[in-house]
Amino acid sequence: MVRPAHLAVATVTLLLLAGCSAGGADAGADAGESATSSGSASTPAATSTDRDAPLDANQACAAMYVTGDKTLEERIGTALVGASDGLDVSSADQMHAIAVELGRLGPRVPEEFQGPVEKVRVPFLQLQKALDDGTEEATELDVASTVEGLKEYEALC
């Protein structure tokens, strides 16, 4: 489903994401403190109300660059590389899970973060649509949209 040429694009994307992580991790470190102190959704015992609560800018940065064993930004890169290596059930599940997570994050972040989240989400939605439609043809994923969205998101942090 995903063209082998995407491996090179995804590898470049992963390198770009790694570059974003260096600045984003520092910027998000303070955000992680405020997100943790306010009892955000990053805690396992968070209620659905907490999970749906609006985030401020610091919490939005923490959601992308700090929260979790593996940050959302890292999981995005890993999923895109996995899908470019060859789509299987595991990589499709991973792509779907991230599409859902980004879909839940979008409405919770401040307005200025929403456009970047939607850009990051583009290839995940493209793959989901192709799978839902039962498309047998190769699906060209717009990985550049994710890279652009992550750069914009990082600039806000």
Secondary structure, DSSP 8 states (H G I E B T S, - for coil): ---THHHHHHHHHHHHHHHHHHHHHHHHHHHHHHHHHTT-TTSTT--HHHHHS---HHHHHHHHHTSSSS-HHHHHHHHHHHHHH---HHHHHHHHHHHHHHHHHTTTS-HHHHHHHHHHHHHHHHHHHHHHHT--S-----HHHHHHHHHHHHHH-
